[in-house]
């Protein structure tokens, strides 16, 4: 009976080794679960981005509002009968004024 207990202890020890320390054990499972979570997160972000791009394509194909907005923001265009105003932040005291060499020399 004693040899049976020793044999069972050896089998349990080998199984525990394989479970915890072998290359295909719990460590590998944990690594694969973390990699899966990262990939799911990346896929979700890409899916959301694709949805936004699809909506933008649909807007550009169907409506003029999206085209107008794109022309205003990307190309700096204005519509007829509109006035363009550019707001410039005031210069901080102690800073040199911006300009080319002729402007700086004239000051």
N, C-alpha and C positions, 0 to 999 in steps of 0.2 A: 504494500500500500504506500510505503514511503517513496518508492521510485515513481509511482503514479503522480504524487504531489509535486515531486521535483520536475517531472516531465511537463506537467501543467504549468508550473511556474516559469519554466524555460520558454514554453510556447507563448505564454502571456507576455513575457519580457520581449520576445522577438516581435510580437504583434505591436506592442507599445513602441518599440524602437521604430518600426516601420511607420506607425501612425504619426509620431512626433518628430522624428529626426531624418527620415528618408527624404530624398529629393521630391518625391511625389506625395508627400504627407500634408500635414496641416499648414506648414509654412507656405507651401506652394498654393494651397487652396486660398489662404489669406492674400497672397500676392495676386492671384488671379481675380479674386473678388474686388480688390482695390483697383486693378486695371479695368475691370468691367465697369465699376462705378465711374471712373474717369472717362471712359469711352461713352457711356450713356450720357454723361453731362455734356461732353463735346458734341455728341449727336443732337442733343436737345437744343443747344445753342445754334448749331448749323441749321436745324429744322426751322427755328424761329427766324433766322436770317433769311432763309429761302422763302418763307412765307411773306416777310416784308418785301423782299425783292419781287415776288410774284404780284403782290398788291401794287407795287410801284409800276411794274410793267403794265398791269391792267389799267391803272390810272393814266399812264402815258399814252396808251393805245386809244382809250375811250374819251378822255376829257381834256379840255384845254387848260383847266386850272392847274393841273400838275405841270404842264409844259410852261405855263407862265411863271409858276413858282421856280422851276428849274432855271429858266432864263434870268430871272431876277437874282437868285442867289449865286449861281455859278458864273454867269456871264456879266452880271452887273447892268442888265438892261432895264430900261424904264418904259412905261407905256406912254402913248401920246397924251398930251394935256396933263402930264404929271411933272412935278418939280423935284429934283434930286437935292437932298440936303445931306452934307457930310458933317458930322459932329466930331470935333477934334478936342481931345482932353487938354486942359491947360497944362503948360509945362511946369514942372516942379522947380522951386527956387534953387538956384545954385547949379543947375544943369545948363550945359551949352545949348544954344538953339540949333535946331536941325536946318540943314540947307546945303547947297553946294558951296564951293570955294568962293565964288563971286558974291554970294549972299553974305557969307561970313566975313569977307573982306570989307564989304560995304558997311558993316555994323560997327 
